[in-house]
């Protein structure tokens, strides 16, 4: 027993008791327990508390709309050029550049060689009338048994290019290629009459030669008059009429032979 007594005397005397251990409680959810401290900025004491349903905030129902940020700048709607309705829009032919009034005035100017030409109208790039007159000239040649559509358009293109270069060298203001093609095409109208006469009778006699010379002079005089009025080239009509006569002379040869 002396050995046990010596062993008991070796223990350190403390105030710890088993009764105290059974009465000790760990308050995990209270505010005074060891776990009520905040670790890393998170309050564990509020985690386990019960919240009544009537105190909870109701969730907003999903409406199906995606959030879009408001724009600081609202672009203005483009304004139409001619208006908002169809009544303010111009006609389709006017948008395509086809004006029947100007076509009729140019045709009368060509048919009446002594009539004063309006330079503002003649300076427009109008190719609707010349295309119709070229087709009519080729159609009358076709009635006479001559399929010369390729020659008509080829000679017209070369002649317009030559006159374009010549007029730009002679005039101070200059001229566009479309204006030259328009004027030469309108002045082809008397040549349609010559090709129509070739359908009825032969132009290789004396009457045909006189008629051909008169038609060539008519076409060249009308073309030179329009060019002079449109480009303000006073006193140079004969210089302009000579190359025009050469061009229309080629069309006359196609009509005769």
C-alpha positions in Angstrom: 0.0 0.0 0.0 2.9 2.3 0.5 3.6 2.1 -3.2 0.2 3.3 -4.1 0.4 6.1 -1.5 3.6 7.2 -3.1 2.0 7.2 -6.6 -0.9 9.3 -5.5 1.4 11.9 -4.0 3.1 12.3 -7.4 -0.1 13.7 -9.2 -0.6 17.4 -9.3 -3.5 18.6 -7.3 -6.1 20.5 -9.5 -9.5 21.8 -9.0 -10.9 19.8 -11.9 -13.9 17.6 -11.0 -16.0 15.1 -13.0 -19.1 16.8 -11.8 -18.0 20.0 -13.4 -17.5 18.2 -16.7 -21.0 16.8 -16.7 -22.5 20.2 -16.0 -20.4 22.1 -18.6 -22.3 22.8 -21.9 -21.0 24.0 -25.2 -23.1 26.8 -26.6 -22.7 26.5 -30.3 -25.5 28.8 -31.3 -25.4 31.2 -28.4 -23.5 34.4 -28.1 -21.3 33.4 -25.1 -19.8 30.1 -26.3 -16.3 29.6 -27.6 -17.6 29.3 -31.2 -19.3 32.7 -31.2 -16.2 34.4 -32.4 -16.0 35.7 -36.0 -13.5 33.8 -38.1 -12.3 35.5 -41.3 -15.1 38.0 -41.2 -18.0 35.5 -41.0 -20.3 35.5 -38.0 -21.0 31.9 -37.3 -23.4 32.8 -34.5 -26.0 33.9 -37.1 -25.9 30.7 -39.2 -28.0 28.5 -37.1 -30.8 30.9 -36.1 -34.3 30.1 -37.3 -36.1 32.8 -39.3 -40.0 32.7 -39.3 -41.6 32.5 -42.8 -43.5 35.7 -42.3 -40.3 37.7 -41.8 -38.6 36.4 -45.0 -38.6 38.8 -47.9 -40.7 37.5 -50.9 -38.8 36.8 -54.1 -39.7 38.7 -57.2 -41.2 36.5 -59.9 -39.3 36.2 -63.2 -41.0 38.3 -65.9 -39.0 37.0 -68.8 -37.3 40.3 -69.7 -33.6 40.6 -70.0 -32.0 43.6 -68.3 -30.8 46.1 -70.8 -28.7 49.1 -69.8 -30.1 52.5 -70.6 -28.4 54.3 -73.5 -26.9 57.7 -72.9 -27.2 58.6 -76.6 -30.4 58.0 -78.5 -29.7 57.9 -82.3 -32.1 59.9 -84.4 -34.2 58.1 -86.9 -33.1 58.7 -90.5 -35.3 61.1 -92.3 -36.5 60.1 -95.8 -35.4 62.2 -98.7 -38.8 62.6 -100.5 -41.1 62.3 -97.5 -42.9 59.7 -95.3 -45.6 58.7 -97.7 -45.8 57.4 -101.3 -47.5 60.6 -102.5 -44.3 62.6 -102.0 -42.1 60.3 -103.9 -41.2 61.2 -107.5 -42.3 59.0 -110.4 -40.3 56.0 -111.3 -39.3 57.4 -114.8 -38.0 60.5 -113.1 -35.8 58.5 -110.8 -34.5 56.6 -113.8 -33.7 59.9 -115.5 -36.3 59.6 -118.3 -38.2 62.9 -118.8 -40.6 62.7 -121.8 -40.9 66.5 -121.9 -37.2 67.0 -122.4 -37.1 64.1 -124.9 -39.9 65.8 -126.9 -38.1 69.2 -126.8 -34.9 67.7 -128.0 -36.7 65.8 -130.8 -38.3 69.0 -132.0 -35.0 70.8 -131.9 -33.5 68.2 -134.2 -36.5 68.1 -136.6 -36.5 72.0 -136.8 -32.9 72.9 -137.7 -33.6 76.7 -137.5 -35.1 76.5 -134.0 -32.9 77.9 -131.2 -31.7 75.2 -129.0 -32.0 75.4 -125.2 -28.5 74.8 -123.8 -29.7 73.9 -120.3 -31.8 71.0 -121.7 -29.3 69.9 -124.3 -26.5 69.7 -121.7 -28.3 66.8 -119.9 -27.1 63.2 -120.1 -30.2 61.6 -121.6 -29.6 58.3 -123.3 -33.2 57.0 -123.5 -34.0 58.8 -126.7 -30.7 57.9 -128.4 -31.1 54.2 -127.6 -34.6 54.3 -129.1 -33.4 56.0 -132.2 -30.5 53.6 -132.7 -32.9 50.7 -132.4 -35.3 52.3 -134.9 -32.4 52.9 -137.3 -31.3 49.2 -137.0 -35.0 48.1 -137.4 -35.4 50.1 -140.7 -32.2 48.6 -142.0 -33.5 45.2 -141.1 -36.6 45.8 -143.1 -34.4 46.5 -146.1 -32.6 43.2 -145.6 -29.6 44.5 -143.8 -28.6 43.2 -140.4 -26.3 45.9 -139.3 -27.0 46.3 -135.5 -23.4 45.6 -134.6 -22.1 48.3 -137.1 -24.6 50.8 -135.8 -23.5 50.5 -132.2 -19.9 50.1 -133.0 -19.7 53.2 -135.2 -21.7 55.2 -132.7 -19.3 54.3 -129.9 -16.2 55.2 -131.9 -17.9 58.4 -133.2 -18.9 59.5 -129.7 -15.4 58.9 -128.4 -13.9 61.0 -131.2 -16.3 63.9 -130.8 -15.8 63.8 -127.1 -12.0 64.3 -127.4 -12.4 67.0 -130.1 -15.0 69.0 -128.2 -12.9 69.0 -125.0 -10.0 70.4 -127.0 -12.1 73.1 -128.7 -14.3 74.2 -125.8 -13.3 76.1 -122.7 -15.8 74.5 -120.3 -15.5 70.9 -121.4 -18.2 68.4 -122.0 -19.1 64.9 -120.7 -19.2 61.8 -122.7 -22.8 61.2 -121.9 -23.8 64.6 -123.3 -21.9 64.0 -126.5 -23.6 60.6 -126.9 -27.0 62.1 -126.2 -26.7 64.9 -128.7 -25.3 62.6 -131.5 -28.0 60.0 -130.8 -30.9 62.5 -131.0 -29.5 63.9 -134.3 -29.6 60.4 -135.7 -33.4 60.9 -136.2 -33.2 62.2 -139.8 -31.0 59.2 -140.7 -34.0 57.0 -139.8 -36.0 58.7 -142.5 -33.2 57.9 -145.0 -33.2 54.2 -144.1 -37.0 54.2 -144.3 -36.8 55.5 -147.9 -34.2 52.7 -148.7 -37.0 50.2 -147.9 -39.3 51.7 -150.6 -36.8 52.5 -153.4 -33.1 52.3 -154.1 -30.9 55.1 -153.0 -28.1 54.4 -155.5 -29.5 56.8 -158.2 -29.3 60.5 -158.5 -32.4 61.1 -156.4 -30.9 58.9 -153.7 -27.6 60.8 -153.7 -29.3 64.1 -153.4 -31.5 62.8 -150.6 -28.5 61.4 -148.8 -26.5 64.6 -149.0 -29.5 66.6 -147.6 -30.0 64.1 -144.7 -26.3 64.3 -143.8 -26.4 68.1 -143.8 -29.5 68.0 -141.7 -28.0 65.8 -139.1 -24.7 67.6 -138.9 -26.2 71.0 -138.8 -28.6 70.1 -135.9 -25.8 68.4 -134.0 -23.4 71.4 -134.4 -26.2 73.8 -133.4 -26.8 72.0 -130.2 -23.1 71.7 -129.3 -22.6 75.4 -129.9 -25.5 76.4 -127.7 -24.6 74.0 -124.9 -20.9 74.7 -124.8 -21.0 78.5 -125.7 -18.8 78.1 -128.8 -20.0 81.0 -130.9 -18.4 81.2 -134.3 -17.3 77.6 -134.4 -20.3 75.9 -135.8 -18.7 75.0 -139.1 -15.7 73.5 -137.3 -18.0 71.3 -135.3 -20.3 70.4 -138.2 -17.5 69.0 -140.3 -16.6 66.0 -138.1 -20.3 65.4 -137.4 -20.9 65.2 -141.2 -18.2 62.6 -141.4 -19.8 60.5 -138.7 -23.3 60.7 -140.3 -21.8 60.0 -143.7 -20.8 56.5 -142.5 -24.4 55.8 -141.4 -25.6 57.0 -144.8 -23.3 54.6 -146.6 -24.7 51.8 -144.5 -28.2 52.8 -145.6 -27.3 53.1 -149.3 -25.2 50.0 -149.7 
